[in-house]
């Protein structure tokens, strides 16, 4: 399996490609990382150094890969945070090129917009880009509950409302939706859920809510779910394996008492996930 991953990169810590690439490699995926930024660290620290990569430079890199024949046999294009129109244009152009060479390839997009506590934290033009152009081009999206609501113009809270919002999102283009960080009033206290919808079926999985917020965990989630879905064509199986791996990663990080994901220390959880949480069909 080969994935073209167009995301940010940091030298210190793990977000974007710096979070997604190693777990994918550890489960045997050939990854071609294309970086949209090369920062010292993620922006959550409030200060960072390093350059933004322009959309035209990203397109040049993709062109070079194409000239080597590297876009043939690609199974998926994976993208995360998109910092501006030019980056979005470059990603959409890459998706179109990959699909010309590999007609069965999918575009897996994590539509990074914000969260329920802080609202949207991307520029208005990026909000419009993701909602109006990126999501319709995607085959798989992995929004959190807030982002799902933004994309569909809804404010889902209950499971029924979340499923209705997912169906609205799927009407825009994506065949499969993974809703991360589901937070609904009827769920068990101190739990966190994820919801996967594919075709007419929907599955929910619940884990304990760990007292940790680790940047990059969503990037790992999107990457592993994409790979497992490609391998199994089964959203329930992909949901189970991804949840097991990411929960173990967060457990390891919490035990270490660090701010940054313990990506290497938790590597056995990617290759041999402990599927201790049950997937429940909800539709």
N, C-alpha and C positions, 0 to 999 in steps of 0.2 A: 504494500500500500504506500502511496506517495501523496503527501499533502503540501500544498503551497500555503504558507502561513505568513500573512501580511499584517504585522502588528508592531507595537513599540518594543524597545529593547532598553534594559538598564544594566549597568555593570554591577551595582550593589543591590542585592535583593532579587525578587522574582515577581515581575508582572509582565503582561504581554507575551512576546516571544520568549522572554527570559523565564516565564512560568510554564508556557505551553510546550516548548520544544522537547525538553528532557523527558517528561512523562510519556510523550508520544514515542520518542526514540526507545524508551525503556520497554514499551510493549511492541516494539518491532516495526514502527512506522518510519519510513524514509521522509524526513521533513526538509523542505527548502524554505528557510526563514528569510523574509524580506522585511527589513526594519523601517518603520515610519519615523522613529526618533532614536537617537543614541544618547541617552541621558546617564548621568552618574547614578541616579536613584529615582524612585517614583516621586511624583509631585506631592504626595501626601505629607512629605516632610516639610513642605513649605518653601524649600530652596533646593535647587538642582542645577547642574551644569551639563552642557552638551548641546548638540545641534538637532533641530528639526530637519527631517528629510523632505524635500519638496515632492509634490506629486509627479513632476516631470522626471525627477531622478528615479523615483520608484518605477515609472514606466520604462525608463532606460534599462533598469536592472531586469525587469520582466522581459524586455526585448532581447537582452543578452542571453537570458535563460532560453527563450524561444529559439534563438539562433543556434544554440547547442542541441536543440531537439528536446529540451527539458520539460516542455509543456505536454508532450505526448505521454500518456499513461498516468496523468495526475488524476487522483480519485476525488480530491476536494480542494477548494480554496477556503481558507479559514481567515476571518478578520475579526478584530475587536474594536478598540477605541479608534475613532476617526476624527482627526483634529481639524479638518476643514474640507471645503469643497474639492480642492485639488487632490487631496488624498482619496476622497470618495470616488472621484472620477478615475483615478489611477487604479483603484481596486475594482471598480466595475469594468474597466477596460481589461484588466487581468482576467476577471471571470469570463468575459466574452471570448478572450483569446484561448483560455484553457478549454472552454466548451467546444471551440472549433476543432481543437486537437484531440480532445477526449470527451466525446459526446455524452458519456454516462457520468461525468464528473458533477459534483454538487457544489453549491456555494453555501457554506455554513457561516452565519453572521451572528456575532454577539452585539446587539444594537445598544451600545453603551450610551446612556443618556443621563442617568442619575439614579436617585432612590427616593423612597417615600419620606425620609427624614429631611433631606436637603433639597429635594426637587431636582430639576434639570441643572446639570453643571457643565453643559456644552453650549456653544454659541447658537443663536437662533438659526443661522444658516445650516448648521450641522443637524439640528433637530429636524428641519425640513428635509434635508438630504436623506437622513435615515428613514423617516416616515414615508416620504413620497417616492424615493428612487431606490434606496438600498433594500428595504424590506420586500418590495415587489420583485426584486431580482433574486432573492434568496430562496433556497430550497429548505433550509433549516435555520431557525432563529432561536436564540437562547436568552430571552429577556427576563429580567426580574419582574415582579408583579407590577411595580410602578411603571416600568418601561412598556410592559404590555398594555397598560391603560393609556399611556401617552400615544402609542402607535395607533390604537383603535379608537381614541376619543372617549374612553370609558373610565370608570373608577371601580373596578371589581373588588369585592371583599369576600363574599361567600364563594364556596367551591362552584356552585351553579353559575354565578356571575363570572368567575374566572374562566370556566369552560366556554361560556358565551363569548367572552372577549377573545379567547384563543380561536374560536371559529371565525370571528370577524377578521383576525389577523391572517388566518389561512385563506380567507377569500381574497386577500391581497396578493397571494402568490406562494408563500412557503407551504410545503406539504407537511412538515413536521415542526412542532414547537415544543421546546423544553422551557418551562417556567421555573426559574430558580428562586429560592428564598420566598416561597409562598407563605403568606402570613394572613390567616383567616380566623375570625373570632371563634368558630366552632372547633378549631383544632385543639389538641391536648396542650395544656400549659407547658411552657419551656420546651416546645418542640419546634422543629423547622422542617418544612416539606418542600419537595420538588414534584412537578407535574409534567408528564410527557404525553403528548397527543400526536397520534399518527393514524391517518385514515379515520375510521369511525370509532376508534378505541382510545381510551385515556387511562393512564396509570398514575397513581400517587404513591410516594414513599415518604416516610417520616423518620427523622433522627432526633436525638436530644439536641437542644440548642446549647452549643458550647460557649463559654464566656470569652470569646475571642472574635476579633474582626481583623482578618488578615488580607491585605491587598494581594491580588493575584489569584485568589482561590476561584473566582469566577472564570478566569482565563484557563485554569486547569480543567474546570468543569466542562467548559465549552469544547476544549480540545479532546478530552477523553470521551465525552458523549459522541462527538462526531466520529471518532475512530471506531468506537464500539458499534455505533449504528451502521456504519459502512460494512463492518465485518459480519454483523448478524442480521441486518435488515429487520431488527426487532427492537422497537423503542423500549419495551419493558426490560429486556435483558440489558440494553445499553444504560438504562436508568439505574438498575440494580448495581452494575459493576462500577459505574461512575460514582454513585453515592458512596459505595464502600471505600473506594480509593480516596476520595476527597475528605471523607470523615476521618479516615486514618491519618491523612496528611495534617488535618487540623488538630487532631489529638496529639500528634508528634510535636507540632509547633507549640501547642499549649504547654505540654510537658517541659519543653526546652525553655520556656519563659522568654521567647524572643518575639520581636515585632515582625520579622521576615519569615516567610514560609520555609520550613525545613524540607526543602524539595528533594534533596539528595538522601537525607536520612530516612525518608519515608518511601523510598523507591520500590521496596518489595510490595507495597500496597497497590502499586500500579500493575505490576506483573502478575501478582497473585492476590487479588482483592478478597477480603473477608466479607462475603455477602451476608452479613448478619441482619440486615434490615429487609423486611418483606415489602414487595411491590403489591399494591392493591388496585385492582381494576375498578374504576369509578364510572366507566361508560363502555 
